[in-house]
Amino acid sequence: MAQKKRRPVDSLLLSIRAMVNLYGAIPCEEAIEIHNRLFLGDPPATMADFNRIDFDQEHFDIEDGCIAHECLLIFDDDGLRKLLDRQAGKPRYVPGPDELLRYADEFYAERNDSYLQLMDFIEHDFHVMHQTAEGLMEDLFLGVANTDYEMKHILGEFDRCGIEFDDPAVIARLMPRIMAFINNTRCWPNCGHTPLEIRALVPAAPRKPLVVMKAGRNDPCPCGSGKKYKNCCGSTGVIH
């Protein structure tokens, strides 16, 4: 028996959920174009199908011709504009259909090598339960993928889980893993690309690290070791 094809409006809604989670925001017409390009076996969606979608129960809405995640519209009056400014001039990452639909789950995280290595380090070097490490990684992923997390925010997530930074040697090994995780995480400002990918695609893109250390060389290190920054994390050459 032949498999029944999804209605264009249902298929399009599923794609839009995924695109909002991957990009944060995307112009309505571009979302339809990407959907039709990826899902050739489905009846092509049209703007009429788009207009029949009920957004009332979704975590996104329409603003200025874009489909935008609700956090861009609720928590910051200029959130959508700021994101679109950050995305300007950058190519959009368009995965295959199977990969795209994984992002229809709002909490989906691509568990690449850097993700798994950081989680393993948290679990074993900080001696925390696997469930705690899983939850911390989920929070770190959402923060890094959706916003510009500074180091104080990342360390704040560790603190919230009761993880204390009392061994400078452990901190020195942690920092490169955090940076690798950040540089290989797909994020909204890069149109779904990772920082490493966007630097290769857009050579003129700013080289400024995503994690910005605010401490001066003689200030106490933000990791909480009690040492001066220059004698602790500042001596690793990882965070600038």
C-alpha positions as CSV (number, residue, x, y, z in Angstrom):
1,M,0.0,0.0,0.0
2,A,1.4,3.4,-1.0
3,Q,2.4,5.7,1.8
4,K,0.0,8.6,2.1
5,K,1.8,11.9,1.5
6,R,1.6,14.7,4.1
7,R,-0.5,17.7,3.3
8,P,1.7,20.6,2.2
9,V,0.6,22.7,5.2
10,D,1.6,19.9,7.7
11,S,4.9,19.2,6.0
12,L,5.8,22.9,5.8
13,L,5.0,23.4,9.5
14,L,7.3,20.6,10.5
15,S,10.1,22.2,8.4
16,I,9.4,25.6,9.9
17,R,9.7,24.3,13.4
18,A,13.1,22.9,12.5
19,M,14.3,26.0,10.7
20,V,13.4,28.3,13.6
21,N,15.3,26.1,16.1
22,L,18.4,26.0,13.7
23,Y,18.4,29.6,12.6
24,G,16.4,31.6,15.2
25,A,14.8,33.5,12.4
26,I,14.3,33.2,8.6
27,P,12.3,35.1,6.0
28,C,9.0,33.4,5.3
29,E,9.5,33.1,1.6
30,E,13.0,31.7,2.1
31,A,11.7,29.1,4.5
32,I,9.2,27.9,1.9
33,E,11.9,27.8,-0.8
34,I,14.2,25.7,1.4
35,H,11.4,23.3,2.3
36,N,10.4,22.7,-1.3
37,R,14.1,22.3,-2.3
38,L,14.6,19.6,0.3
39,F,11.3,17.7,0.2
40,L,10.9,17.0,-3.4
41,G,8.6,14.0,-2.8
42,D,6.0,16.1,-1.0
43,P,3.5,18.4,-2.9
44,P,5.2,21.8,-3.1
45,A,4.2,24.2,-0.4
46,T,2.9,27.7,-1.4
47,M,2.4,31.0,0.5
48,A,-1.3,30.0,0.6
49,D,-0.3,26.9,2.6
50,F,1.9,29.1,4.8
51,N,-1.0,31.4,5.5
52,R,-3.1,28.5,6.7
53,I,-0.7,27.6,9.5
54,D,-1.9,28.2,13.0
55,F,1.0,29.7,15.0
56,D,-1.0,30.1,18.2
57,Q,0.4,26.9,19.8
58,E,4.0,27.3,18.4
59,H,7.1,28.7,19.9
60,F,7.6,31.2,17.1
61,D,5.6,34.0,15.3
62,I,5.8,36.3,12.3
63,E,7.5,39.7,12.6
64,D,8.5,41.9,9.7
65,G,8.2,39.2,7.1
66,C,10.3,36.7,9.2
67,I,9.5,33.6,11.2
68,A,11.2,34.2,14.5
69,H,11.7,32.3,17.7
70,E,9.5,33.7,20.5
71,C,12.6,34.5,22.7
72,L,13.6,37.1,20.1
73,L,10.2,38.8,20.3
74,I,9.4,38.5,24.0
75,F,12.6,39.1,26.0
76,D,14.2,41.8,23.8
77,D,12.4,44.4,21.8
78,D,15.3,44.5,19.4
79,G,16.1,40.8,19.5
80,L,15.0,40.0,16.0
81,R,16.7,43.0,14.5
82,K,20.0,42.3,16.3
83,L,20.0,38.7,15.1
84,L,19.3,39.7,11.5
85,D,22.1,42.2,11.7
86,R,24.5,39.4,12.9
87,Q,23.3,37.1,10.1
88,A,23.7,39.7,7.3
89,G,26.1,38.6,4.6
90,K,26.5,35.1,5.8
91,P,25.5,32.0,3.8
92,R,22.8,29.8,5.3
93,Y,23.6,26.3,6.4
94,V,21.1,24.0,4.8
95,P,21.3,20.4,5.9
96,G,19.7,17.4,4.2
97,P,16.1,16.7,4.9
98,D,16.7,14.0,7.6
99,E,19.1,16.2,9.5
100,L,16.8,19.3,9.2
101,L,13.9,17.5,10.7
102,R,15.9,16.5,13.8
103,Y,15.8,20.2,14.7
104,A,12.0,20.1,14.8
105,D,12.7,19.0,18.4
106,E,13.3,22.3,20.2
107,F,15.9,20.6,22.5
108,Y,17.8,18.7,19.8
109,A,21.6,19.1,20.1
110,E,24.1,17.8,17.5
111,R,26.3,15.5,19.7
112,N,29.5,15.9,17.7
113,D,32.9,14.9,19.1
114,S,33.5,18.2,20.9
115,Y,30.1,18.0,22.6
116,L,30.7,14.4,23.8
117,Q,34.3,15.1,24.9
118,L,33.2,18.1,27.0
119,M,30.4,16.1,28.6
120,D,32.8,13.2,29.3
121,F,35.3,15.6,30.9
122,I,32.6,17.1,33.1
123,E,31.3,13.7,34.2
124,H,34.7,12.2,35.0
125,D,37.0,15.0,36.0
126,F,34.5,16.8,38.1
127,H,33.0,13.6,39.4
128,V,29.4,14.3,38.8
129,M,26.5,12.0,37.9
130,H,25.9,11.3,34.2
131,Q,22.4,12.9,34.5
132,T,24.0,16.1,35.9
133,A,26.5,16.2,33.1
134,E,23.7,15.7,30.5
135,G,21.6,18.5,31.9
136,L,24.6,20.9,32.1
137,M,25.5,20.2,28.5
138,E,21.9,20.8,27.3
139,D,21.9,24.2,29.0
140,L,25.4,25.1,27.6
141,F,24.3,24.1,24.1
142,L,21.1,26.2,24.2
143,G,23.1,29.2,25.5
144,V,25.9,28.9,23.0
145,A,23.7,28.1,20.0
146,N,21.1,30.8,20.6
147,T,23.1,33.7,22.2
148,D,26.6,35.1,22.7
149,Y,27.6,33.4,25.9
150,E,30.5,35.0,27.8
151,M,32.8,32.9,30.0
152,K,31.0,34.2,33.1
153,H,27.7,32.8,31.8
154,I,29.3,29.4,31.0
155,L,31.0,29.2,34.4
156,G,27.7,30.3,36.0
157,E,26.1,27.2,34.5
158,F,28.8,25.0,36.2
159,D,28.2,26.9,39.5
160,R,24.4,26.3,39.2
161,C,25.1,22.6,39.1
162,G,27.2,22.7,42.2
163,I,30.5,22.2,40.3
164,E,33.4,24.0,42.0
165,F,36.6,25.2,40.4
166,D,39.2,24.3,43.0
167,D,41.9,22.7,40.9
168,P,43.7,25.0,38.4
169,A,45.1,22.0,36.6
170,V,41.6,20.8,35.9
171,I,40.5,24.3,34.7
172,A,43.5,24.5,32.3
173,R,42.3,21.2,30.7
174,L,38.7,22.3,30.7
175,M,39.1,25.6,28.8
176,P,40.3,24.1,25.5
177,R,37.4,21.7,25.6
178,I,34.9,24.6,26.1
179,M,36.4,26.5,23.2
180,A,36.3,23.4,20.9
181,F,32.6,22.9,21.9
182,I,31.8,26.6,21.1
183,N,33.7,26.6,17.8
184,N,31.8,23.4,16.6
185,T,28.3,24.4,17.7
186,R,25.8,25.5,15.1
187,C,24.4,28.9,16.2
188,W,21.8,31.4,15.2
189,P,24.1,34.4,14.4
190,N,26.0,32.2,11.9
191,C,22.8,31.1,10.0
192,G,23.2,27.6,11.4
193,H,26.9,27.3,10.6
194,T,29.5,26.7,13.3
195,P,32.1,29.4,14.0
196,L,34.8,27.3,12.3
197,E,32.6,26.8,9.3
198,I,31.7,30.5,8.9
199,R,35.3,31.6,9.2
200,A,36.2,29.3,6.3
201,L,33.2,30.4,4.2
202,V,33.5,34.2,5.0
203,P,37.2,35.0,5.4
204,A,36.4,38.6,6.2
205,A,34.2,37.5,9.2
206,P,35.4,38.9,12.5
207,R,38.0,36.8,14.2
208,K,36.8,37.8,17.6
209,P,36.3,34.8,19.8
210,L,32.8,34.0,20.8
211,V,33.9,33.8,24.5
212,V,35.1,37.1,25.7
213,M,37.2,37.2,28.9
214,K,36.6,40.5,30.7
215,A,39.3,40.1,33.3
216,G,42.6,42.1,33.2
217,R,45.9,40.3,33.5
218,N,46.3,41.2,37.1
219,D,42.6,40.7,38.1
220,P,41.4,37.6,39.9
221,C,40.7,34.8,37.4
222,P,37.0,34.4,36.7
223,C,37.3,30.6,37.1
224,G,37.4,31.2,40.9
225,S,40.9,29.7,41.5
226,G,42.0,32.7,43.5
227,K,45.0,33.3,41.3
228,K,45.6,36.3,39.0
229,Y,44.2,35.8,35.5
230,K,47.7,36.0,34.0
231,N,48.8,33.1,36.2
232,C,45.8,30.9,35.7
233,C,43.5,30.7,32.6
234,G,45.2,33.6,31.0
235,S,48.4,31.6,30.8
236,T,46.9,28.8,28.7
237,G,46.6,30.9,25.5
238,V,43.1,29.5,25.0
239,I,40.9,32.5,25.9
240,H,41.9,36.0,24.7
